[in-house]
């Protein structure tokens, strides 16, 4: 069974990466349990392995090379970072299935607040349709991203993970092209008009985890 840790306050990004590196090594060695680690970071941008220089529009915050998959993303207060350190050696060495489970986990947690999260072909992450906003130029409905996913595997142990917007400063996304996707916006639970706090989301994530992952082991 995975251990859960919730860190209070803001966690330094480089400290978080070092902690994950050590924990992944310990999980592989059999000296530590799997871990779900919930944190918040101070404002920063991370660049995944596919990040394009042109997508960094304004380096108003520190920029960190993350080493995970994906492109540029933003982390900051009001955003729940879910670092997922699971042993895929025991959970079926299937990266696509693992990412799909992370998506389903986010969607299930959002559903507890009446939010319909969806995935889109060619657009990583979880999206919500915004019919109350003007449609795109081609007439299709506006969709805003509410959660990002970026993972890394070492010896089939996962780390990095997910970022879910509860109540971050959405203007901070203006310094990047989030995940390399233009033409769509970014939203949060509070931006959607929901009085949801971090502890509410944490409870939903913990409640939904077993039905998504515990059938693997």
N, C-alpha and C positions, 0 to 999 in steps of 0.2 A: 504494500500500500504506500502511495506517495505521501511524503511529508509536505505540510503546508506551512509557509512562513509569510507573515504580513509585516513589512517594515514600515515603521512610522516615519513621518517627515520626508525629506528629499534625499534620495540615495545618489551618491556620486557615480557617474556612469563608468569611469575606469575601475572603480572599486567593484561595481557590479560585474563587469566582465571578468576581472580577476577571480572573484568569488565563484562565478559559473565555471570558469576553467578548472578550478580546483575541485569543485563538486562533481563535474563530469568525470574527472580522473578517478575520483573516489567511488563513484557509482560503477565505473567500469571495473575497478579493482575489487568490488564487492564489499567495500568498507563503509558505504553510505547508502541510504535509501534514495529512491527517486524523489524529486522535489518540484513543487509548484511554489514559486516565489513571487509575491505581489509587492510591487514598489511604485513610487513616483520619482521622477527625475527633475532636476532643475531644467530650465529651457535649454535645448540643444538640438542639433540636427545630427542624424547618423546617415552614413553612406554605405549602402550594401554593395555587394560585389558587382552589380550591374549598373551602379550609379554613373550618370553622365554629367560631365562638368557643366554643361549648359543648363542643367536643371537646378543648380545652386544659383538662385537669383540674387540673394542678399544674405551674406554670411553674418547676420546680426547676432547670432548665438554661436557658441563653440561647435565645431564640426568634427565628428569622430568617425573614423573608418571602422565599421562594425564587424566586417568579416562574415556577416550573415547574407543570405540571399536577398535579392530585391534592390531597390534604388534608394533615393533619398526619402527620409521621413523625419517627422518632428516628434520630440518627446518633451513633456513639460508638466507642471503642476495641473492637477485636474484630469490627468490622463492615467488610467490604470495600465501599468505595464505588467504583463503576466509572463514571467520567465519559466519556461517549461523544460524541465530536465527529466526526460523519460528514457528508459532503456528499450530501444526498438529491437534489440536482440531477443527480448522476451515478448515483444508486441508485434512481431512480423515485420521483417525488414522491407517495408513498403513506404517510400517517401510520399508518394501521391496520396495513399490512404491516410497517412499521418496528417498531412496538411488538410485533407478533407475533413478529418475529425476535428481539427482545430477550428475550421470554419463552422462545422455543425455545433461545436461547443459554444462559440460566440452567438450563433443564431438562437440556440436554445436559451441562453442567458438573457438575451435581448427580449425574447418572447415573454419572459416573466414580467416584463414591464409593458407588454402590449405593443412592442416594436417588431415590425416584420423586417428582419435582416435577410438579404439575398446575396448570392454570388453571381458574378457575371463572367462569361468566357472572355479571357484576355485581360481581365482586370482583377488582380489579386486583392484580397480583402473582403470585407462585408459592407454592403451598400444598402441604403434606404431610399425609396422613391419619394419625391417631394412634389406631389400634385398641386400643392398650393403655390408653388413657385413657377415663374415663366418657363415654358418648355425650351429645349435647345433649338438651334437654328433649323435643324432638320425636322422639327415637330415632335421629336421623342421627348418623353418626360425627363425632368431634371432628376438626377440621382446624386446623392451625397455619400461620401465614404464616412463610416462611423468607426471602423476598426481596420487595423493593418496587421499583416502577418509576415514575419521574416524569420526563418529558422536556419540553424546550422547543425550538422551532425559530425560527431567525432567518434569513431569506432562504434557507430550506430547508437550513440547517446545523443539526445537532442539538447540544444540550448538556444538562447534567445527565445523568441516566441511571438507574443501578440501585444498590441496596444489598442485599448478601447477608450474612446473619448467619453468621459463623464461630464466634465465642465472645464476643459482647457480654454485658454485664450485662442480662439480660432484664427485671429489675425496673425498669429505667429507662423501659420502655414504659408504666409505670403512670401517668405524668404526662399521657398523651394517650389518645384513642381512635384507635389507629393506622389511618390512611387512612379514618377515619370508620366503621370496621366493628367492631361489638361482637358478642359471642357466640362469638367464636373467639379463639384464642390466638396467641402468637408463639413461634417456636422457632429453633434454630440447629443447625449441623452437630454441634457438641460436645454440645448438649442431646439430640440424637438418639443419642448414644453413640459418635460417630465421632472417632477421634484425628486430626482434620484441622487443619492449621495454615494460616495465610494464604498461605504460599508454595505449598502444595498446591493451594489454590483458584486462585491466580494461574496456575499451570501448566495447570490444567484449562480455565480461561477462554481462555487463549491457544491451547490445542490445539483447542478447539471453534469458535473464531471463524471460521476459513476456511470450514468447511462450512456455516455459517449465512449469512455475508455475502459471501463472495468470488465467488459466482455472479452478483452484481448488476453487476459492473463488468468 
